[in-house]
């Protein structure tokens, strides 16, 4: 496509978006109000027919009641929203369940012919009106995004905000968590992500691949992207020798410790940015639903959510989609069993519930928060949508439900594109994934024992195991902790719920004894018991990367000391058919050991078959870097990668995983505007990507008072290299 054709395409798209941006004359606004009333009429008629406690009166009563209901909603909404914000998050929740019913009560009181017996009848009327309006509105608009963001845009159009620096372009960073570059490339080619496909085909954006270093996991990548630092995070969870405690990146208290240790104070979002639904803040002045939670979203977030839940189509949409995701997951899980889809993992009601939160209410909540900040002119926004990652973990990277989740994120991009057309400053969209995903049968299913059991058997020692999939639970905990912010009833209730979740925390290590290992303990763990802290080893699974620590040691044990204490451990792990390589510290530095050879990482000396060869060009550099870090475990274990299929064997109970090497987990994606600076060659390392993203911000007029964006690590693989 030529530049002229691309410009023409962008002009055409801009025209289409302007027509959808709700910047319309009064008669168009009146027509929209009439349409919304007509959509409510069937719901009012259904309530009049079914509910003994509600009667709309004369034959034209449903039309009249729907009209009055719409007018009352417009008048009362600002009052209710203001009251909800002053009460905190509990006020917002009360508004969600009581506000619409109150509007029904007021509308019924205005019309003498309407009979309403009690408040619960009003509550049911509000629910039915919301459900039916959502359903009919979806059919009437072909499911378009006006349902979610229309009222926000309309409200801000009536009361536009002027920013002091409109010449500075805003930047919205959208993280599509865990989407591998090959998957995105196929989706764009197939046209199943129409927004991204339009951007790329029109020439406004280009799609590129970047390579995250080891470990290929969200904490390391987000710390690198947002703060420019990737060292210090060996996995999703690990044993901190200095503090003698386990750190888990999606536990808010631990995330705060991690960010406190590593932040330079010059993060990606330090210049009037906001962090939404991330692990770390990027030094943003404001953050909401962010794990480290060093700063909060405050009244703006509460007001945005309050406006959302007061709208029947907003709240009902979120709830109905959450319920839909729950039952869709259960149906798809049973279908996979019926069809004997392989590989697959266990999918429970618990995993379905997590999906219903991340792909239902949380997705809409994130979108509302991003839209609100865009309409207020926030300079930079970074938001993480975990929809694809959550589904692909349990279904697989190319399964239909995973691709549907990716398509839903693409729909969010269109919603935000519509919001941008009404924002007080121009916004550019930068889309990226933090890592990819690999697929394969679970290690425990393949070999009848998990990694912790294997270690207990080989070392003849008790092992504290932490290999449950816990990534999704952190989002729920962050939401509950957000409710605990502030003072008063809201804070006390939220704090109580948060503490209850802490008492039932899933990230508690479990003990595996040599006796249980000898009996062939399986992944069901029917006899698990909590760790006491006296166990010899602590074993973590992070995708297909395993970390083995000798507990209580302040320094890393080398190969000779491990052999002296546990003679069969290192050799037994290296020779296991499900292990690709193990890494230990040897006399001359770190060494990678495989079943048929070894690779000395400092000088590159190989004996026999190089165990790192199947894992790609960057494997020696990546493994060498993490092996020299003080936070490295005594033993790193990376699973095999199957030739041909590139499938791996996760040490967690996941069919789609990331954390180690092998497969698509180190093939991340980015979609970048073509009119901003960005390296042509492939970027290697999230810290190098941070530098490139900071350059985009500087190009747009940001970070003028911020010191240099950070020093890229000295090793060649850290920077921008050839592909």
N, C-alpha and C positions, 0 to 999 in steps of 0.2 A: 504494500500500500504506500503510495506517495505521501509526502508531507501535506500536499494540498488536499488529498482525499481524506487523510487523517483529520485535518482541521475541519473539513466539511462534516465528517462523521461526528466529531465532538460538538460542533454547532447544532447539529440535528438532535443529538442526545440532550444538550442543554435546553433546547426548546421544549422537548418532551417533558423534562424534569420541571421546568418552570410552570408548565400547565398543570402539573401534579402537586405544586408546592403550596396550594391553598391560599395563594395571594390573589384573591378573586374579588370582584365588586360585590356590593351588598346583595344584589339580586341572586348572585351565585351562592352567597352564603345562605340566603333565605331558602334557596332550592335545596341546599345540603341539609338544612334543618328539617324541611318538609320530608325529605327522603328518610332521615333518621326517625322521624315520627312514624312514617308509614311502616318502617321496619319493626317498630315496637308494637304496632297495633295487633298483629297476630298473637304476640305473647300476652298482651292484656286480654285478648279474647279467650285464650286458653285458660288463663287464671280465672276469668269470670265464669267459665264453664266448669272447671274442676274444683275450685276452692270454695267451700261453703262460707268462709269468712270474708270473701271479697266479691263485690258485685259492682259492675261499672255503670249500672243504671240503664238509661234509655238506649234504643238501638244504636245511636251514634256515640254512646258513652265511651267505648274503647278508643275511638279517634280523639275525642275531647280529652280523655284522661292521658293519653300518650302525649298530646301536645302540651298540656299543663305540666306533665312530668318532665318533659324536655326543658321547658322554660324554668321550672323550679331548680332543676339540676344546674343550669347555667348560673342562676343567681346564688344558690346556696353553696356551690362548690368552693369558691374562694374562702368562705367563712369556715367550712368544715376542714379544709386543708390547713388553714392557719391554726385552728384549734388542735388538729392532729400533730402539727409540727411542734407546738408548745408542749404537748404531752410526751414528745419523744417517739421512739419507735413503737412503743405500746399503743400510742395514739394512732399511729399509722395502721397498725394491725386492727385496732378497734374500728377505724374508719372503713377498713376493707370489709368487715362483716356487719357493721351497723349503719354506716353512712348511707348506703343506698336505700336501706329500709326506712331510714328517717326521711329521705326525700319522698318516698312513696307515701308516708304518713302525711307529710305536708301537702302533697298534691291532692290526696283524698280529702283532707280537711277543707281545701279551697272549693271543691266541687260537692255541693250538697247531695247530688244524686248518687254519689259513689258511697258504697257501704264497705267499711273496713272494720272488722270486729276487734282485732287485737294486733299487737306488734309482730307476732310470729307470722300472721297472715301477710303482713307487709314485707317481712323478710323473705318469705317464699315468693311473693310477687317480684321482688327485686332480683332474686336468683333466676326465676323463669324468664324475666325480661332480658336479663343479661345473656342467658344461654341462647334463647331464640334470636335475639338481636345479633349475637355473634355468628350464629349459624347462617342466618339470612344475609347478614352483611358480608360474610365470606363468599357466599354464592353470588351476591350482587356485584362484588368487586373482584371476583376470580381469586380471592385470597390475597389481595394486594396488601401492601404494608401500611396503607393509610389507617387501618384499624389500630395499629400500635402507636404510630408517631403523629397521626393527624391532629389530635387535640393539642399536643405539645406545640407543633408548628403554628397552629391557628392562634393559640394563646400568645405566643411570642411575636407573632405578626401583628396582633392587636396592640401589644406593648413591647415594641422592638427595643433592644439594648444596643447602645452605642459603645464601642470600645475605643480606647485612647489611641490605639495603633492599628487601624484597619489595613494599613499597607503591609503589615506583617502577616504572611500566610500561616494559618494553623496547620498542624500535622496530626492526623489520627493514625496511630499504630494499632493494627488489629492482628493479634496473634491467633492463628488457627492452630491450636495446640495439637502437636503430634502428626501433622499431615505430611507424609513423605512427598518429595518432589515428583517421583514417578506417578503417584496417585493423582496429584493435582494436575500434572501434565495430561494424563488420560482423561480427567474430568473436563478440562478445558477443550481438549480435542473433541470429546463426545458432546459438548455443549450442555452438560448437566449442571454447570455452574455459569448461568447466562450472564451474570454481572461481570465476573472476572473475565469470561470469554469476550464480552463486548469491549472491556477496557483494553485487553491485549490485542484484539483484532483491529481496534480503531487506532492503535498506535499511541494511546495515552499512557499506557503502562507496558512494561516488559517483564516477562517471567524468567527467573534465574534460580540456580541451585547454589546453596552454600553448605559447608561441611562443619557441623559441630564437632568439637573434640570429645574425647573420652573424659567423663561419662556423658553419654547422650541422654540426658535427662533434664527435666524442667528446672530444678533448682540451679544447676550449673549454668544452663543456657540463659535463664532469666537473669541470674546474677551478672553474667557476662554482657547480655544485651542492655540491661538497665543500669548497671554500675561499672561495666568495663573490666570486671575481675572474674576469672574462672577458677583460679587456684583456691584451694581450701575447701572445696565441696567434692568429695570423692564418689558420692552416690546420692540417692534420694534420702537415705538415712545411714548413719554411721556412728562409730564409737569415738567420742572425743577423749583422747588419752589424758589431756591436760585437765579437763574438768571431771573425768571419770564418770561420764554420763553418755547416754545415747541421744543424738540429735536427729530429729525428724523434720524435714523441711516444711511439711504442711501442718505442723503444730504451731500455732501462733506464737507461743512463748519461745520456741526454738527458732522460728523464722526471725524473730526480733533479735535474738542472740547472733544469728548468722549475719544478718544485715549490719548489726552494730559492729561486728568484727571486721567487715569487709568494705563497707561503704567509704568512698573517698569524699563524699559531700558534693561531688560534681556529677551526679547521675544524669541519665538521659532526660529526666523530667524536672530537673531542678529549676528551670526557667518557666515558672507559671504553668506547670504541668499537673496532671492528675493521674493517679494509678487506680485502675478499676479491676477488681477481681484477679489480682496477681499474687504471687508469693512475696515479692519485694516492692518497695515504693519507687525505686529509681530516684530517690531524694525529692519526690514531688511535694509541693506545699500542701496538697490535699490527697487523700487516698480513701477509698471505700471498698469494702469486701477484700481487703488486702491482708495477707497472712501476717506480715511483720508488724503491721498496724502501728507504726510509729506516729502517724498522723491519721486523721479521720476525715470522712466526707462532710460531716456536720449537717447543718440545716438544709443545705442545697440538696443533698441526697434524700433527706426525709421528705422535703417538699416535692421532689420529682416523683418519688414512689407514692406519696399521698395523692397527687393528681392522677397517677396511673390507676390506683385501686379504686378511686372514686368513679372512674369511667367503667360502666358495666362491661363494655366490650374489652377493656383492658384486663381487669381482674378475671373475668370469666374466661377470656382467651388463655391467660396464663394457667389457670386451674384446669381447664378442660384439656389443654395440651399436655400438662403434666400427667393427668390421669390417662390420657391417650398413650403417652410414651410408656407408662407403667405396664399397661396391658399389651401394647405392641411388643414390648421386650419379652413378656412371658410367652406370647404366641410365637415369636421368632425363635426363642430358645427351644420350645417344643418342636417346632418345625425342623430345626437343625438336628435334633435327636432323631426325629422320624425319618429324615433323609440320610441320616448317618454322615453328616457333613464333617470332614476332617481337614485339618485339626480343629478341635474345639475344646472349650473348658466349661466348667460348671457355671451356670448362670442361675442365680437364686432370686428370690423376691427382694433380697437386700440390694443386689446389683441393679435390679430393675428400678428400685426406689431411687438409687443414686442417679440413674439415667433420667428418671422423671424430673428430678430437681435440676440437673445440669442442662438438659435439653428442653426443659419446659419453662418453669417460672424463672430460673436463674438467667436463661438466655434473654428473656424479655426484660428482666430487671437490669441486666447489663446494658441492653440497648437503650432503655429509657435513661439510664444514668449518662451514657455517652452522648445521647441526643441533647439532654439538658445542658451539659457542659459545652457542647458545640454551639447551642443557641445563646449561650452566655459569653461566647467568645474566648473560652479557655484556649491557651496557645497550643498546648500539646497534650494528647490523651493516649494512654496505652491501656488496652483492654485485652483480656485473655478469654477466648471462647473455647471451652474444653469439650464441646459436643462430640466432635469426631474422635478425639482421643479416648473419651470415656466409653464410647460404643465399640471402637476398634479393639480396645483391650480385651473385651469379652466375646466379640464376634469375629474379628479378623480384619485385616487392613483393606480388603477388597470386597467384603460381603455387602449385600444390598443395603442393610441398615446403616452400615458405616458410611457408605456413599450418600445415603439420604441425609445423614447428619451434616456432611460436608455441603450438600446442596442447601441445607437450612442456613448454614453460616453465610453462604453466598446471598441468600435472601436478606440477611441482616445487612450486608454491604449495600444492597439496594435501598434499604430503609435509611441508612445513614447518608447515602447519596442524596436522597430526597431532603433530609434534614439540612445537609450542607447548602442546598439551594436557597434556604431561608436564613442561614447563619449570618452574623454580623461581620464575619471575615471569610475569605476564601480558605477552603480546607483541601489539603492533599491527603490521599490515602496511601499508606504503606502497609502492605499485607505480608505477613511472614509466619513461618512455623518455627518453633523452638528446637525441634528435632524431628526425625521421622519415626517410623515404627517397623519392627520386624515381626515375623509370624512364625509359628511352629508349635508342635506338641510340647506340653509342659514337661520339664525334666522328671518330675516325680511320676508322671503318667508313663513316660518312656521306660524308666528303669526301676520302678517299684519303690523308690525311696527318694526323698528330697535331699537337698544339699546338707542341711543340718544333720540328718540321719547318717548320711555318708561320712561326714566329719566325725560324728560320735563313734561310728563303727571303726574307722581307720585309726583314730587317736585313742580309743578306749577311754573317753572322757565325757563328762556332762557338757552339753552345749545349750546356750541360750539362743533360741532361734527367733528371728524377726523377718519373716518373708511373706506375711499377708499383704494383699493388695490394699493399700490405705490411701492412695492418692485422692480418690473422690471424696473421702470423708472430710478432708480439710476444708472444702468449700462450705459444707454445712456448718462446721465449727466456726468459720469466719463470719458467716451470716449471723449465727447466734451471738457471737462476741460483739458484732456491730450493734445488736439490740441492747447490749449491756453498756453501751457508751452513754456518757452524760450522767445526770442526777435524777433522783426521784424514783417513782414507781417503775418507769420503763427500765432504768438502769438496774434496779434491784431484781426485777423479774428476769431480765436478760442474764444477769450475773448468776442467779440461781440455776437457770437452765444450762449455762456454760459450765458451771461446776459439776452439775449432774453428768454432763457429757465427759468431763475429765475423769470422773469416777469410773465411767464405763469405757475409758479410752481403749481403743483397739490396738494401739501400738505397744502393747505390753509383751515383752519377750516371753517365749515359752521354752520349757526345758525338754531336751531330748537326752536320755541317758544311754549308755552303752547297751544296757539290757534291752531297752526298747528297740534300739537299732538292730540288735541281734534277732529280735522277733519280727523284723521286717515292718517297722512302723511306716504307715502310708500317709498320704497327704491329707486323709480325713482327720487325723489328730484327735481321735476320740479320747485319748488319755493325756492330753496336754495339761500342764500345770504352769502357773506363772513362774518366771525366773526369780531367784532370790538374790542374785548378785555374787554367789559363790561358785558359779559355773566356770569351767576352765576356758571355754571359748564363747565368743559371741559371733554368730553367723547371720549375715544379712543377705537377702536377695533383692537385687535392683534390676528388674528385667532379667536378661541372661548374664548379668555381671554379679558375681558373688564376692563378698568381702568377709574374711575370716580374721578375727582379732583374738589374741590371747589376752584375756581380761586381767586388769590390774597392772599391766606393764606400761611404763612411761615411755619406753623406746621400742622401736620396731625390732623384732627378733629376726636374725638372719637365718639362712638356710641350714648352716651347721648347728645352730642352737635348736632350731625346730626339729632337726633329725635326731639330736641327742635326747630331746624330751619326748618326741612322738615319732619314732623311727619310720613308721609306715605311712605317715600322713601325706607329705608332699609328693612322694613317688606314687602313692595310691591315687591321689587326685589327678596327677598328670597322665596316668595310664588309664583313667576311666574313659570308656567309649563316648560318654556324653560331654566330656570336657575338651575344649579346643586347646587351651593352654592355661598354665598357672604362672604367676609371677611372684618371685621371692627375691629378697636381697641376698646376694652372694658376696664372696670375697672381693671380686673386682667390680661390684656394682650390681644392679638388678639384672635378673635373667628370666627369660620366658622358657618354660619347660613344656614339652608336648610328649606324646606317646612314643614318637620315633626320633626326637631330636631336641635341640635347644638353640636359643638365640640370645647371646649376650648383648644387652641393649646399648651399652655405652660405646662399644667398639664395633658392633655389628657382626661379631664372629658367630658363625652358625656351625653346629655339629649335627650331622645327620640331616633329617628333614626339618626345614624351618617351620615351626608351629604357627608363625604369624602370617605366612604366605596366603592362606585362604581368606584373610581378613582385610586385604586391600593395601594399597600403596602407602597410606598414612599410618598403618598399624604400628610399625616400629617407633615412629616419632610420638604418637599419641600415648602408647604404653610406657615409653621411657619417661615422658613428662610426669605422668601420674605416679609412676613407681618411685620417683625421687622425692615426692612430696611428703612432708612430715605426717600428714593426716592419713597416709596410705595404710591399708591393713597389713598385717603380717603376711597374708596370702591373698592375692587377687585370683579369682577363678572366672574364666570366660567360657561359656558353653561352646559346643561345636557349632559350625555352620555347615548345613548340608550342601554339597555341590549340586549345581543345577537349579534347585528350588530356592537356595539362599535362606532356608528356614533355620531357626535357632531353637534352643530349648530353654525356656524361661525358668528361673529358680523361684519365681512367684507363680501363683495360680492363674496365669494369663496366657491367652493364645496370641495376643498382639502385645508386644513388649518393646522396651527401649531401656538403655542404660549401659550396655556393653558394645561389643563390636560384632559385625556380621549382619547381612541383610540390608534393609533400607533405613535402619534407625539413624544412621549418620548422613542421610540424604534429606536435608531440610530445604524448604522452598521460600522464595520471596517474590513478591510482585511489586515493582517499584515504578513510580512515575518517570516517564522518559525525559522530563524537563528539569530533573534535579541531578546533581552529581552522584554517581555511584560507580564503583569499580566494574570494569568490563570482565576482568578475570574472576574466577571463583574465590569467594571469601572463605577462609579456613579459620574457624574459631569464633565463638560468640563475642569475645573481647574485640576482635577485629571488626565484627559486624557493628559493635557499639560505636567504634570510631567512624564507620561509614554512615551510620544513622545520625550521629552528631553533626557530620558534615552536611547532611540534608537540612537539619535544623538551622545551622548557620547560614546556609544558602537562602533559607526562608526568612532570615532576619532574627533568629533566636540566638541565645547564648552570647550576646555581645559583651556582657559583663561577667561571663564565666571564664575561669582560667582554662588553659589548654585541656582538651578533653581526655587526657590520659596518655600514658606511654604504652605503646603496643609492646608485648613481650618480645624479647630479643630473638627467640628461636625462629627460624624461617617459617615453620608451619603456623605460627600465630598470625601472620599477616596475610595480605592479599597475595595469592600465588596463582600461577597458571593452572588451568583446569586439565 
